[in-house]
């Protein structure tokens, strides 16, 4: 009960909770700055409905993390309206920005003339692949558009998390990090398959060390695009005591023919997990590359335990 002067004495009074100061303060929701460049995801490999599905889901994840984000998809080997090439998408993005400015002026709206890069291009690659990156750079140059090109997504702890999840989904690794139960088919050695030659193998090896720490089993990287590399690494693992091997693709998916993964697993005599695909961390890493390039509230992308 209460009186005209306030709550009855002795009853608790509900007060608004003060906002927490300092590092415990809940961050304000982020949004893309007005007029910010577009994020253009550069998708390698042969365009297909499957690769488009992966790219669209990754872009959707990025948009959900940063409301207002203008995110688009350009295909390195695209050549039509269904699969627009990267250079065509960049040119279209530039034309659209210029048209918006002209329309604003024509309508008598005070508008600032666009400046800075039209887009930030993020290659959809887990690791370095010089041949593919040269294609991306050439496409940016061919577009004659001011665009900034970021580095590839890895190495990063979130990619180790994604690899762990894909292995556990295939029944090739324990889903928990505490190793509290046994999976009969869990691998005791992992071949981390990359593309891009020796540089890509070295970069994959960094993420491989993080994966090895999560699984407590040896992890070695090998090159899918180097003949015999997968089989050699598999033999090294077996000679060091691993008997049940698993192939973990250090790939998003579009950059390679899936048949090559099947052939590599057969060559190594082991089971294989799925490629990383549209795992949520991939979208977050793509966005982190974008925000870091622009210097706008860089994402603190950190790995989380797999439960």
N, C-alpha and C positions, 0 to 999 in steps of 0.2 A: 504494500500500500504506500501511498504518498500523500503529502499535504500540499496546500497551496504554495508553501515555501520550499518544497523539494521533497526528496525521499525521506521515508520514515527513518529516524535514527536507528542504527544497528544493521540496516540492510546494505549490502554492497552496492557501490556506485560504479557503473560501467563507464570507463573513460576510454577515449580513443587511444590506440597504441601509438606512442611516438615513433617517428621514423628512425631507423637505426642509422647512426652515423658511421663514418669510417669505412673500413673494408667489409663490414658486415651489412652495409647498406645494399638493398636490392637494386641492381642496375636498372636504369630507365630502358624501356623497350627501344630497340634500334630500328631505324628506317633508313632507306636509301635517300641521300641528299637530293634535293630537287635539281634536275639537270645533270645528274651524275652520268658518266659514260655507261654504255650497255656492257653487260658481261656476255661475251660470245664464247661459247664452248666449242673448241675445235675438235671435232670427232674424226679420228683416223680410220683407216680401213675401208673396205668396200661397203657402201651404204646399203642398208636393208631395213626391213620392218623391225627386226630384232635390235639392231644397233640404235635405231631411232627411239624405240621404247626405252632402252637404257638411258640414252641422252636426255629424253624428256623427263624421266623420273628424277635424274640427277639435278636438272634445272629446276624442277618442282621443289626439291628439297632446299636448294639455294634460295628460292623465292620465299619459302616458308620461314627461313632463318632471317631474311632481311626484307620485310614488307616494302613494296614499292620498287623492288629491284627490276630493272629491265634486262631480262636474261633471254638469250637467243642461241640458236644452234647453227653452226656452219660445218659442212662436211669437207674434209681435206680432199676427198675424191668425188665430191658431189658435182652434178652437172645439169640439174633440172629443178623445176619448181618443187617437186616432192622432196628432193634432197639437194637444197641449195649449196653451192660451193662456199667455202669460207670467204673467198675474195668477193663473191657476189653478195653475201650477207653483210659484209662490212660496208660495201658500197651502198647497199640499200639502207643500212642504219644511218650512214652519213647523210644520204639524201632526205631521209625522213626527219632527221634533226634540223636540217636546213629549212625544210618545208614548214615545220612547226614554227620556226622563228619568223619566217615570211608571213605566215598566216596571222601570227600575233601582231605584227606590225600593220598588216592590212586591216585588222580589226581595231586598231587604235589602242592596243594594249601595250603598256610599257613592258618591254622585254629586254633582257640582257643578251647581247650577241653571244652565241655559243663559242666557247674557247676550250682549249685542252683536248685530250684524246676523245675520239668518238666512242671508242670501245676499249675494253681490256680483254684480250684474248687469252683464254686459259686452255692449254692443251689437255685433252682427256687421256693422260698417260700417267701410270703409276711411277715409272722410272724413265730415265733418259734414253731416247732412241734418236740418234743423230740424223738418220735418214728421214724419219717422220718429222722431226723438228725443222729440218731444212725445208720440207714441203710447206710446213705451217708458216715459216718466215717468208717464203716466196709468195705464198698466198696473200699475206699481209702487204707485201711490197706491191704485188699486182693490183691490189684494191686501190692503191694511191690514197689511202685513208690514214689519218693520224690515229694509230692504235698502239697500245702497249701490250707487249707479249710477256706473260709470266713464265716462271719455271714450271716444271712438271710437279705432280702432287706429292711425290715421295722423295726420299724416305721420311716416314712419320710414324709415331706410335699408333695412330688410328688405323694405319694400314696393317700393322701387326694384329690389331684387334679384329679387323675385317677378315684377315687370313685365318685367324683362330676360329671365328664364327663359321666360315665356309668349311673348314676341316671338320668341325663338330657337327655341322649339318649333314655331312657325308658319312658320319660315324667313324671318322678317322682321328679324332682327338677328343679328349675329355672336355666337356662344356664348361666345367668349373676350373678355376685356377688353383683351388686348394687341393685338387686331386683326391677328393673324399670318396670317390667311387670308381669302379673299373669299367671301361668299355672294352669288350673283348677284341674288337677290331681296331683299337687305337694304334696308330703308327708309333714306332720307336725311332723313326728317322724321317726327316722331311726334305724333299727336293723342291727348292723354290725356283720355279720356272719363269724366266724373264725373256724379253726381247730387246735388242739394241746393242748386242756385242758385249765386250769386256767391261765397258763403263757401266752398262746397265747391270751386269752381274755384280759389280762392286757395290753399286747403290742398293741393289736388292739385298746384298749381304748385310747391310746395316739394319734394314727392317727384319732380316732373318735372325739377327742376334736378339732383337726384341721379342720375336716369336719364340725363339728357343728358350728365353727366360720365362715366358708364359707357360710353355708346355713341358719344360724340363726334359727335352729331347734334342738331339743334334739337328741343326738345320743348315743345309748348304745350298747356295744359289748356283744355277746353271743357265746356259743360254739356249733357248728353243731354236734360235736361228743360227746356231753353230752345230754342224753335224757331229754327232757322237757325244756332245757335251752332257746331255741328260744322263745317258748310259754310264759315262765315266764317273759322274758324281754319285750316281746310285751305287756303283761298284765300290767307291771310296767309303760310303756310309756302311755298306755291308761288311767291308773288310775291317771296319772299326767296331763292329759288333751289333749293328742294327740289322734286324731281320725282316721286319714288317714296315716297308716304306710307303710313303704317300707323296703324291705330286700336288703341290700347291701353286696354282698359277698366280704369279705376281703381275696380274693384268686386269684391266677393267673389263675387257671383252671385245670391243669393236676392232682393236688393233691387230687381231690375228684370226686366221681361219680356225674355228673350233676343232676341225679334223686334225690339225697339227698337235693339239693337246692330247687327243685320243691316241695318236701315233706315238707321241713321246711317252705317255704312260705305259703303252704296250711295250715299247723299246726298253723301258726301265723295269718292266715287270712289276708294276705297282698300281694301286688304285689312285684315282685323282679326285680332287675337290673341284667345285665350280669356280669359274673366274669371279673376281670381286663384284662385278656388275654394279647395280644401283644401290649398293649398301649405303645407309645414311651418311656414314663418315665421308664418302666420296663427294657428296654434295656440299658438306661442310668444308672440306678441304678446298674444293673449287672456289667457294665463297671466300675463304680465308686468303687465297691467292689474290682475289679481286680486291678485297678491302685493304690488304697490305700494300698492293700496288698503288692504291689511291690515298693511303694514309688515313683512312676513315675507320676508327674503332676496330682495329684488327681483331679477328676472331681468335679467342684463346682455345683452339681446338686441342683437346686432350683426350687420351684414351680412357676408356672405362672398363672395369672388369667384366668379363663374360660370365654370367651366372647360369 
